[in-house]
Amino acid sequence: MLELLLAGAGGGLTAVTVWWILARGMARDAQQLSRRIQQISQGPASQQDATIALSTRQTRYSTMPLFGQFLTEFALADHVLILLEQAGSRLSVSSFFILHGCAALGTWMLLGLLGSPTLAKAIVVPIAAAVPTLHMLAKRRKRFSQITSQLPDAIRLITSAMRAGLGMEAGLNIVAQEMPDPLREEFKKLLNEWRLYGDMNEAFLHMARRVPTADMRLFVASACLHREVGGNYVEVLEQLEETVRNRFQLYRELKMLTAESRMSGWILVGLPIFVGLSLAILNPGYMDLLLEREIGRIMLYGAIMLMVIGVISIRWLTHPKIR
């Protein structure tokens, strides 16, 4: 009974901590967004705006100024911040680290209450601690795919605006107003940074850092070259639109061709789990030799590790890469 109470208390504490982090981060981001919209609507940015923008970026490290300043001293915090921005997450760097700690601590407590051996903890706890990072990587990959699929339509809007006699800035404004998220969000950040710092090329380079895909780099390079040397930018954009659209179509065709291999990999991973659970339910004594003896548990943990390696290998082989 005491073990159940401790497990419930630990799970409840972890859930409350995660909820508090997410709720506080969303409220803080809403306030910052409202303040930033009001600043932009008032006109061009000043030195005070630059100071506010720098303070806003520092809060992405932590809501506590001293802790945020401490995190800025580490290169790892900068990489984590870039990952969160690329994934479109509103979490701060400190909150992201706390999520890792909660996942590891909660898993360690659960395994301890279940009486799992040390070897199981050494295998499962690092995997559980890596779940927030894996989730952000998946969100980043999905977001990049959406941006790539929306980019040809955005380039066509800019081309149409320039053919109508408008400038590139007007075309960027049209994209920021008409295109859906997440591409609209990136172009809004681009325009906000241009109004804040007064350097369009620098704003383009920041967007290429947030979305480091090959297609976005092509678009950023063409825009920066046009602003520096001029030329027939409409023709360049038309060719770029066709190139990006063909690249994305090729990417989708490759995913379709590798879908069978990916499905086979998931079936091979799920089949041992399904068979093991079925045997444990239909004939509980059949699995005792594997679960109760030390050699059986070692074989089970080794099989889990090999399955994880197999999933990573299959994903690496079947994930199309277009450079």
NUDO-52783 format. One record per residue: x, y, z of N, C-alpha, C, O in turn; residue in three letters. Coordinates in steps of 0.05 Angstrom, whole numbers, plus 5000, padded with zeros to 4 digits. Each point is the difference from the previous one (the first is absolute). Example, Ala and Ser with C-alpha at 12.3 -4.5 7.8 and 13.67 -1.06 7.14 Angstrom:
BEGIN
526448865156498250245000501850245000502150005013ALA 497250214973501650245001498550225014501050225004SER 
//
This chain:
BEGIN
501649765000498450245000501750255000499450194986MET 502749815030501850235001501450054973500450224992LEU 500349554995501350044974498150124979500850174984GLU 496649765017498050124982499750295006499850164981LEU 500149915045499850295007502450164990499750224989LEU 502749675014502450144991499950024970500850214989LEU 498449584996499950024971498050214991500550154982ALA 497149855032498050204993501050295005499550184985GLY 501849855038501050275007502250094980500050234992ALA 501849585001502050074980498950074973500850204988GLY 497249645003498750064974498550265000500150154981GLY 498549905042498550255002501850245000499450204988GLY 502849785027502050225001501250064972500350234993LEU 500349554993501150044973498050134981500750184985THR 496749735017498050124983499550295006499750174982ALA 500249905044499650285008502450174991499650234991VAL 502849675011502350154991500050064971500550224991THR 498849574993499950044971497850194992500450174983VAL 497249815030497850184995500850295007499350184985TRP 502049865037500850275008501950124980499850244994TRP 502149604997502050104980498650094974500550214990ILE 497749615000498750064975498150245003500050184982LEU 498449835039498250225004501450275003499250204989ALA 502949805027501550255004501450094975500050244994ARG 501049574990501350074975498050124980500750204986GLY 496949685012498050114982499050285008499750174983MET 499949885043499250265009502250214995499450224991ALA 503149705013502150194996500350074970500450234993ARG 499449574990500250054971497750174990500450164982ASP 497249805029497750174992500550295007499450184984ALA 501649875040500650285007502250124983499750234992GLN 502449625002502150104983499050064972500850194987GLN 497549635002498950044973498350254999500250154981LEU 498149895039498350245000501750265001499550194987SER 502649805030501850235002501550054975500450234992ARG 500449564994501550034975498250114978500950164984ARG 496649745014498250104980499550305004499850154980ILE 499949935045499550295005502550164992499750234990GLN 502749675015502450154992500250034970500750214990GLN 498749574995500250014971498050194988500650144981ILE 496949875030497950174990500650295004498850174987SER 503049905032500650275005502050124981500450255000GLN 500949594983501950114981502749875001500249785012GLY 501850344974502749884999501249965027499350135019PRO 502449674982501349935026502150205008501250134982ALA 499349905043502050175011502049845016499849755001SER 502050395012502049865016498649865024500949795009GLN 496950345001498549875022498749744991500049815015GLN 499150194960498849754989502149784999499449775006ASP 503150304986502149804998500649895028500549765003ALA 499450425018500549905027497849815009500549805013THR 497050274980497749825007500249744986499549795012ILE 501350214962500349754985502249825012499649765002ALA 502650375007502149845012499149885027500649775006LEU 497850395009499049895025498049784995499949805015SER 498550224964498149794993501549744993499149795008THR 503150244977501549764992501349875025500149765002ARG 500750415017501249895024498049845017500749805013GLN 496750284986498049855015499549734987498849835013THR 502050134962499849734988501949805014499649764998ARG 502450345015501849825016498649935027500049775007TYR 499050435007498749955025498550265008500850224993SER 497049745022498550235011501550135023499450225007THR 502549635005501650125021502650124988501649854988MET 498750415014502250134986502849895006501649964983PRO 498949985043502649905008500549734987502249944990LEU 495849885012500349744988500250014970501649854987PHE 496950335001500250044971502850104991501149914980GLY 500050275036502750104994502049785004502049994985GLN 497649835034501849785004499949804977502149904992PHE 495550054997499849824978501250114974501049844984LEU 499150425013501250114976503049954998501250044979THR 500049885043502949955000500649734987502449944995GLU 495649895000500549734990499049984971497950104993PHE 503849774991499349964972497649824997498450024981ALA 501349795038497849814998497350155002498149924986LEU 501750285030497550165003499450134974497650024992ALA 504450084993499550134974498949804980498250064985ASP 502949705015499049794982497249925007498349954982HIS 501150035043497249935009498150224992497849944991VAL 503050315012498350224992499450004970497750054992LEU 504349894992499649984971498149774994498250034983ILE 502149745031498149784995497250075007498149934985LEU 501550215037497350085008498850204980497649984994LEU 504050214996499050184980499349864974498050064987GLU 503749755005499549854975497549835002498649964981GLN 500949935043497649845004497550165005497849895001ALA 502550385001497650165005499049985028497650055005GLY 504049885014499249965028500350275015501850164995SER 496449885025500150235017501449965026500250185017ARG 500849584987501449945025502650155002501350074979LEU 499549995045502750115005502049785002499349775004SER 503350314995502149805002500049865027500349765002VAL 499350405020499949885027497749815003500349795012SER 497450284977497649825002500649754984499149785009SER 502250234969500749774984501849815016499649765000PHE 502450355014501749845017498549875023500549775007PHE 497650385005498449905022498349774991499649805014ILE 499350214961498449784990501749744997499149795006LEU 503450244986501849774999500449885028499949765004HIS 500650425015500449905027497549875012500249795013GLY 497450324981497649885010499549724987499249815014CYS 501450174960499649744986501949795012499249785004ALA 503350305000502049815011499349925029500149765007ALA 499250445009499449945029497549845003499949815015LEU 498050264969497549855002500449714991498949815012GLY 502650144967500549734991501749845020499449775005THR 502550365007501749875020498349925025500349785010TRP 497950394998498349945023498149774993499549825017MET 499450184959498149804992501449724999498949805009LEU 503550204979501449744998500949915028500049755005LEU 500650435012500849935027497749875015500349815015GLY 497350314982497649895014499249734988498949835014LEU 501750134960499449744988502149795006499649764992LEU 502650325021502049805007501849924976501149785000GLY 499250404981501649934976503050015008500850155018SER 500849684969502950005006501450254990498950164985PRO 503649865024501550244992500550014970500150224989THR 500249554999500550004971497650114985500450154980LEU 497249795029497650114987499950315003499450144981ALA 501349955043500150295004502050144982499550214989LYS 502949665009502150114983499250024971501050174985ALA 497249665006499150004972497650184996499950164981ILE 498149825037497450144995500250295008498850174986VAL 502549905035500150285009501250194980498850214995VAL 503549724992501050184979498150034976499850224989PRO 498849565004498150024979497750195007499150164984ILE 499949815041497850185009501050295002498550184994ALA 504049865014501050275002500350134973499950254997ALA 500549594982500350114973497450054986500050114978ALA 497749815034497450034987499450304993499150044977VAL 501350165041499550284991501650084976499050144982PRO 503549785017501750084977499049864974499850124979THR 499549625023498949864977497450124991499550024976LEU 498950075043497450134992500650264986498650064980HIS 503350105029500650254987501249954972499550154981MET 502249655016501149934974497849924981500150084976LEU 497949775033497849934983498350244992499250024977ALA 500450165042498550254994501550174980498850124982LYS 503949895021501650164982499949884971499750154981ARG 500549595017499949874974497350054987499950054976ARG 497949925039497350054989499750294991498850054979LYS 502250135037499750294994501650074975499150154984ARG 503349745014501750054976498649894975500150134979PHE 498649645023498649894977497750184992499550034976SER 499050075044497850184993501050264987498850104981GLN 503450015029501150254989500949954971499550164983ILE 501849615012500949944973497749974981500250094977THR 497649795032497749974982498650264995498750044979SER 501550165039498750264997501750204985499050204990GLN 503649755009501950204989499550064970500150234993LEU 499349574990499450084972497750194997500150184984PRO 497749785031497750184999500850285010499150204989ASP 502649815031500950265010501750154979499750244996ALA 502149614990501650124979498250104978500650214988ILE 497349645005498250094979498650265008499650184983ARG 499649855042498850255010501950234997499250224991LEU 503349745017502050214997500450084971500350234993ILE 499849564989500450054972497650164989500550194984THR 497149745023497650144990500050295010499350184985SER 501549875040500250275010502050174985499550234995ALA 502849654999502150154986499250054971500750204988MET 497949614999499050054973497950224999499750134980ARG 498849905042498050215002501250285006498650195002ALA 504149825000501350265005500650055029501050225006GLY 498549605012500650035028502949915005501149854985LEU 500050235038502749925007500049735014497949885006GLY 504550025001500249755013498950015028498949815010MET 501450425004499050035027496949975000498949885018GLU 499850234961497149964998499249714996498149905011ALA 503549964973499549724996500449845025498449815006GLY 503650265010500449865026497750055019499249835015LEU 499750424984497750065017497649844992498449915017ASN 501250054957497749844990500349715010498049885008ILE 504450024990500549725010499449985030498749815009VAL 502250395006499550005029497150025007499249935022ALA 499150184960497250035006498349774988498049925012GLN 502849984965498249814985500849715005498249824999GLU 504350115005500849725002499349895027499950155020MET 499649594982499449885026502649955016502250024989PRO 497549925036502349935017500949724992498449844990ASP 504250105013502050155015501650204983501650155011PRO 498049854962501650184983499350295006501850175000LEU 495749895006499250275006501550105025500950235001ARG 499449605019501450075024502950084994501050195011GLU 500349664972502850064993500250264985501950165005GLU 496349904977500250254986499250245017501050224996PHE 497349735024499450225019502550065017500650235005LYS 500949565003502550045014502050154983501550175009LYS 498649764965501850134981499450304999501850165002LEU 495649914995499350294998500450145026500950235000LEU 498649645022500450135026503050065005500750215010ASN 501049604983502950045003501050224981501850165007GLU 497149854969500750224981499250275011501650194999TRP 496049835012499150265012501650075025500450235006ARG 500549565008501450055025502950094995500950195012LEU 500549664970502950054996500650164975502250114997TYR 495949914984500450164976501749874980500950144981GLY 499749605021501749864981498649764990499749805015ASP 499350214960498449774989501849764997499049785005MET 503550254986501749774996500549855026500049755000ASN 500450405021500449875026497549855009500249785012GLU 497450334983497549875006499749744984499149805010ALA 501750214964499949764984501949785011499349775000PHE 503050315008502049815011498949875025500549765005LEU 498150395012498949895024497849804993499749795014HIS 498750274965498049814992501249744990499049785005MET 503250244980501449764991501249845023500249764998ALA 500550375024500949865023497849865014500349775011ARG 497350354990497749875013498949774983499149805011ARG 501150224962499049794982502349924982500150094977VAL 501849755032502449934985499549784979501649814999PRO 496350224985499549814979501450104974500550244997THR 499949574985501450084975498250194984501150194987ALA 496349775012498250184985499950285012500150204985ASP 499849825041500050275012502650144996500150244996MET 502149615005502650134995500250104971501250214996ARG 497749654985499950104973498450264998500950194987LEU 496949825026498350245000501550235013500050234989PHE 501249725034501450225014502450094984500550244998VAL 501049584990502350084983499250174977501350204993ALA 496549734993499150154977499050285009500550204986SER 498249825037499050265010502350185007500050244994ALA 502049655020502350165008501650104976500950234999CYS 499549594981501550084976498550214984501250194990LEU 496149795009498550204986500250275013500350204986HIS 499749815040500250265014502850124997500350245003ARG 501749604992502750104998500850074971501250214996GLU 498049624984500950054973497750064981500650084977VAL 496949895031497850054983499549784979500849775005GLY 498050304973499449814979497149944997498350115014GLY 501049704968497349934995499149795021500249764996ASN 498950345027499449835023497549844995499749785011TYR 498550324973497549864994500649734986498949795006VAL 502950224974500749764986501549805018499549764999GLU 502150355019501449825019498049865018500349775006VAL 497750385004498049895017498349794986499349795012LEU 500150254963498549804985501549744997498949785003GLU 503750244991501649764998500349875027500149755002GLN 500250415019500349895027497449865008500149785013LEU 497650334981497549875006499849734987499249805013GLU 501550184962499949754986501949805012499449765003GLU 503050335004502049825013499049895026500249765005THR 498850425012499149915027497649814997499849805015VAL 498450274967497749834997500849724990498949805010ARG 502950184971501049744990501549855021499749755002ASN 501850385015501549875021498149885020500349775009ARG 497650384998498149905020498349774988499449815014PHE 500050204960498649784988501749754999499049785005GLN 503650254990501849775000500249895028500149755004LEU 500050425016500149915028497549835007500349795013TYR 497450304979497549855005500049734986499149805010ARG 501950204965500249744986501949815013499449765002GLU 502850345008501949825015498749895025500449775007LEU 498150405007498749905025497949794992499649805015LYS 499050234963498149804991501349744993499049785007MET 503450234980501349764993501249855024500349764999LEU 500450395022501249875024497949955021500749905022THR 496750154973497949955020499849715007499649935023ALA 500749894957499849715005502349915019499549845018GLU 502950264978502249935017499650105029500649865019SER 498450384983499550115027497849845014500349945024ARG 497649994962497949845012501049725008499349905021MET 502449984963501249745007501750025025500049825017SER 501550404986501650045024498350025025500649885020GLY 497150274979498350025023498749745007499649935023TRP 499749914956498849735005502149825014499349865019ILE 503250154971502049835013500650095029500649835016LEU 499050424990500450095027497749935018500349915022VAL 497350124967497649955016499349705004498749935019GLY 502349904962499249725002501149865025498549865013LEU 504150184994500949875025498550105025499449845018PRO 500050424983498550105023497249885001499149925021ILE 499650064956497349885000500049715008498349905015PHE 503749954974500249715007500649975030498949825012VAL 503050344998500749975029497650065018499649865019GLY 498950364975497650065016497949784998498749935020LEU 501049964956498049794996500749755016498349885013SER 504350054987500849765016499750055030499349825015LEU 501450434993499750065028497149995010499549935023ALA 498650144959497249995008498949724998498549915018ILE 502149954960498849734996501449795017498649815010LEU 504050214994501449805016502150145018502350024992ASN 496850095031501950165016502549855009502150125002PRO 497849625003502349865008502149964979502349945006GLY 496950104969501949964978502250215000502249954990TYR 497250295020501950225000501650035026501750175002MET 497849655017501350035026503049964997501650145013ASP 499349674970502849954996501550254990502350055007LEU 496350114976501350244989500050235019501850175000LEU 496249855017499750235018501249965027500950205012LEU 499149564999500949965027503049945003501150065021GLU 500149834959502849945001501750234989499150164983ARG 503349875029501750224992500949984971500050214986GLU 500649565004500949974972497750064981500450114979ILE 497149835030497750064983499550304998499450104979GLY 500950045044499750294999502150134984499550204986ARG 503049705015502150124984499449964971500450184984ILE 498649585008499349954972497750194991500050094978MET 498149965040497850174994500950294995499250134981LEU 502649975037500950274997501850034975500050204986TYR 501549595008501650004976498250014975500750134980GLY 497149725021498250004977498750284996499650094978ALA 499850045044498950274999502050194987499350164983ILE 503249835025502150174989500349944970500350194984MET 499749565008500349944972497650104984500350084977LEU 497349915035497750104986500150304996499350114979MET 501750035041500450294997502050074978499650174984VAL 502649685016502050044979498849944972500650144981ILE 497849655018498749934975498150224990499950064976GLY 498550065043498250224992501650244989499350124980VAL 502949955034501750224990501249944973500050184983ILE 500949585013501249924975498050014977500550104978SER 497149795027498049994979499150294993499650064977ILE 500150115043499250274995502150154985499450164982ARG 503249795024502150144986500249904970500550164983TRP 498949595012500249894973497650094983500250034976LEU 497449995036497650054985499150305000498150074987THR 503450105027499350285001501350144976502550014999HIS 496050094982501250134976501550265007499050165016PRO 503349874972501550255004500650124973501349874983LYS 497950375013500450144975501750255006499250185014ILE 503249824976501950225006499850214977501450205002ARG 
//
